[in-house]
Amino acid sequence: MPEEQRQVYYDRDLKIEAYSLSGIVQKFPNHFHEYYVIGFVEGGRRRLWCRGREYDLCAGDLILFNPRDSHSCAPVDGELLDYRAVNIPPEVMRRTAKEVCGTDAAPRFTQNVVFQSEAAQSLTDLYGAILSGAPGLKKEEAFYFLLEQVLQEFSVLSGETGLPGRARQVQMLCAYMEAHFAENITLDDLISMTSFGKSYLLRSFTKQVGVSPYRYLQTVRLEKAKGFLREGVAPADAADMAGFSDQSHFTNFFKEFIGLTPKQYQRIFTAPLPSGPAKEPPDGK
C-alpha cells in the first residue's frame, strides 16, 4: 500500500492554505469549516455527504464548500484518496470577489460538487504555483483566474435577510457558543436562552445548522485552537485555551477532522519560509 502523504503550505502572499492528501483512506466525520474550500479529487472514489445530499466522487470532480457547510466523507471500497484543495478565509474571498464581481458582498457557492469540472485545471495551476515558490505575480494570476471561473459559474452574492423567530434563537445559541467556547456549556444553559424543549432544540439546531450543538461547539473550539497554534501557542496550551478537556482528546479530535496533528499544523506557520511545502513524517513527530 502506498505511504500516506499529507502536505500543507501556507502562502503568505495570498494568505491562503494549500494542501494535498495522498494515499489516504481516512474517513472524515460530519463537521464544517470557517473558511471557503475549493478542492478536487485526483484519484480514488469517495462518498460525500454535504447539506443533506449524497454524492459519489471520482477523479476530476470539483468540491466547493462555503463557510459552515456541514459535510463528511468516506472511502468507497477502501480506495485511497488523492486530493488537493485551497482554504480561503472569508475576508480574502470577499475582497477577491469584489475585484471579480464588482460588488462588496460575500459570495456563496450554489453547488457543492461539480462533476468533471474544467476548473480543476485552474486549481492545479494555482497549487503548482504555490508549491514551486513562484513569483507573487504568477500566484496572484493563478488565484484570480481560478476565483473568476468558480465565482462566475457557481456562486451568488449573499445578502442579509431576516430570520423567523425560531431560526433567530438558533443563531443566538451559535453566537453564545462562539463567545463562551472555553466554558463548560450544558444543554440546560442552551435551553435557558430559548423557548424550546431539549428534544426540540436538538432537532431544530441540527436541522438548521447541519451539526448537533455539541459538534458545533467542538468545531468552534477547533477553529479557535487553530488560531492559537498559528500564533505559536504550544499545543497543550492551545488545547486548554480552546476548552478541550485534555491534550490527548484534542490531538485525536484535531487529526480526525483536519487530517494532521496539531504539531504538524503549527509547523506550517512557525517554520522558516521554505522553497516548497514541508513534508511531515507520518507519525507527526
N, C-alpha and C positions, 0 to 999 in steps of 0.2 A: 504494500500500500504506500502511495506517495506520502512524503512527510508534510505535515501541516505547515503552512506559511501564513503568518499574519503580519502584514506590513502597514504601517500608518505613518503619515507625514503631515505635519502642519506647515502650510505655506504662509510665511509671514508677510508676503506681499499681497496676496489675495485674501488673507485671513480666513481660509477655509481648511478643512481637513480632507485629505485624500487617502483612501485606504483600499487594500485588497485582501481578500481571503482566498486561499488556495488549498485544495485538498481537505476541505472542511466537511465534516459530517454532522457537526453540532446542530441541535435543534434550538431555536431561539423562541422562548415563550412570549406570551402576549405582553406588549409594552409599547411605549411611544418615545419620541424624542422632542426636544425643544427647538430643533433646527430642521431645515429642509434637507431631504436626501434625494440625490439623483444617482441611481446605480444601474448596473446592467449585469446580466448573467453571462459569463464567458463559457462556462461548462457545467454540466450536471443539472439534473432536474430537481426542482423544488416545488413544494406546495405552500402557497402563501395565503394567509387569511388577513384581510385588511378591511376595516369598517364594515363588517358584516358580509363581505363577499369572499369567495374562494377562487384562487387562481392556480393553474398549473403552469409553471415557468420552465423555460429551457433556454439554451444558448441564444443570445441575440435579443432577449426581451429586456425592455427598459422598465425600471421601477421608480416611481415618483411618490415621495412621502411629504405631506405638509407637516409642520409642527403639530404634534399631538395626534397624528393619525395612529390609532392603535393597530398593531399588527403582530403577527407571529409567523414562523415558517418552520418547515421540517423537510428533511430529505425524502426523495421518492426512491424506494427500493435500495436504500443505502448508498445512492450515488454521491460522489464527492462534489462539493460546490467550489467553483471558481467564480469570484465575484469582485467587481470594482465599483467604487462609489465616491462621491464627494459629499461632505456635510457642509451646509451653508447656513451660517447664523441668520436669524430673521432680519437684523439690521443691514447685513450685507446684501441679502436678497432684495430687500425693499429699495435700497439705494440703486442696485443694478437694474431692478425692474423700472424704476423711474427713468433711467437712461434709455432703456429699451422701449418702454411703452409710453413715456412722456407723462405719466400720471403718478403722483405721490400716494400710492396705496399698496398695501401688502397683497401680493399675488396668492392665488390658491389653485393648486393643481386640480383639474376637473376629473382626472382619472389616475388611478394608482399604478396601472400596468399598461404599457404599450407593447403589444406583441411585435417582435421582429422590427424594431424601430430603427430608422436611419440615424436617429440622434445618438445611437450607441457609438458610432464612429466619432462624433464630436466629443463625447465623453472620453473616449480612448485618447484622442489628441490632447485634451486638457490634462488627463492623468499622466501621459507621457511627458508633457512639457514640465509638469511639476517634479516628477521623479528625476528627470535629466538635469534639473537645475537650470532650465532655460532662462534667457533674459526676461526681465519683467514685461516688456512689450509683447513678447511671444506668448507668455502665460495669460496676460490680460486679453489678448486677441482670442485665444482659445476659450477662455472663460466667457467672454461676451458672445462669441459665436454659438456656444452651447446654450447659454441662457436665452438668447434671442430665438433660437429654434424651439426650445421647450416652452418658453412663456407664450409665444405667439400661437403655438399649436395646441397646447394642453393646459392652459390656465385662464382664469378670470381674475379681475382685481376685486379684492374684498371690500365691502362697505360695512359700516356699523348698522346693525339692525336691532330693533327692540326684541326683548325676550319675554315670553309668557312667565307668569309668576313662579311656577314650579321650576322652570329652567333657570330662572334668576337665583332661586335658592340653591340649586346645584352649583351654579357658578360661584356663589358665595362660599360654599363649602370648599371648592377648589382654591379660592383665594385665601381662605383661612389656613388650609394645609400648607400652602406655599409660604405663608407668613410665619407659621409655627412648626415648620418641618422637623426641627430638632427636639420637639417636645413629645411626650408620651400621649398621643392623641387616642382617645377611645371612641367607640361608636356612640356612647352616651353624650360625649362632647359634641359630636356632629348633630345628633338628634335634638339637642337643646337649642340649636340655632334654626331649626326648621319646624314646619307643621307636620312632618312625616312621621310615620311609624318606622321601626327598624327595618322590617322586611321591605316596605315600600321604598325607603331611602336606598337600600342596597340595589333594588331592581331599577329604580329611576336613575340613580347615579351611573350604574353600569351601562344602561341603555344609552344615556345621553353622552357620556364621556368615552365609552368603549372599554374601560377597565374598571375594576372594583375600587372602592375608596382606599383599601389597603394597598393595592397595586399602584394606585395613583400616588399615594404618599411615598411609597418606596421609590417610585420613578423620580419624583421631585427631589428626594434625598440623593438619589444617584446623580442627578444633574448638578446639585449643589456640591457634591463631593468631587465631581469632575472639575468644577471651578476652583475648588481648594487645591486640587492636585496641580492644575495649571499654574497656580500661584506659587508652587514649590512647597506646600504643606506636606509633611510626612504622611504616608498612607494611614498609619494608625490614628494620627490626629485628625485627618480628614474624615475618617470613619466616625469618630466621636463627635466632631463638629456638625456633621450632617445628620446625626441622630441614629446611626446604626448601633445595634446592641453590642457588637464586638467586632474585632477586625476580621476574624475568620468568616463570619457571616457576610461582612462587607465584601471581602475578596471573592467569595463564591458567587454572591449576587452580581458583583461587577463583571466577572468573567462570563457569567451566564447570559447577561444582557448585552454586553459590549463586545465580547469575544476576546478581550485582553485582560491581563491582571492590572490592578491599579498602578503597580510599578512600571509595567510596560507602557501604559497610557501616559504616565507622568514623564517618562524619558523623552517622549515626543517633544515636550515643551522645555525641558530643562537641559537637554544635551546640547553641546555646541552645534552650530549650524553645519550640517553635513553636505556633501555634494549630492547625495541622494538619501532616500529613507533608510533609517537603521533597521536592520532585520533582527528581531528579537529572538533569543533562544526559546525553544518550545516550552521550557519549564518556567519562563518568566523571571529567572534569577539574574 
